[in-house]
């Protein structure tokens, strides 16, 4: 009976993935050193006993690359899920049940708005430094994701990692802006109370 063998096989495969994930994650606790062509010198990323991450780098650019690495190492699937939420790509890995959410994100067009924002900002000379730093941060994320084991969620969902871009960051920022606009009635109510009672009432 094929099903008789399928269940133990599935358990064995899942156990192997979990063990691999456990050892892969734990070996990064403590201090790691990274050196790539994107860096001017090696950077050192240390996770202390309280779980706080410390990055030692020679330049600010190298440090920002390290932040991208730290985020990818510790939260890759989480930040990738937020990116998919903003870009309307959740259903690609979670299934058609989330298709309606994707439709909302694509209808509002966080990705399109992000592309417009970037195009507009690139014409501003003061934006150049921010643009450069975001590009370096993205490189840090992509470097780690492409050179180390992906989190177990990718394997369980049979999902592939797609390299991050600057548009992804701006799209998610725009999503955050939109999600926080839902309390506008409460803000108006607070202003009304303030107008009636005055600031001394608070």
Helices and strands as residue ranges (DSSP letters): H 2-26, E 30-34, E 43-47, E 53-56, H 60-87, H 91-94, G 96-98, H 99-108, H 110-121, G 125-127, H 128-147, H 152-157, H 166-179, G 180-183, H 184-197, G 199-201
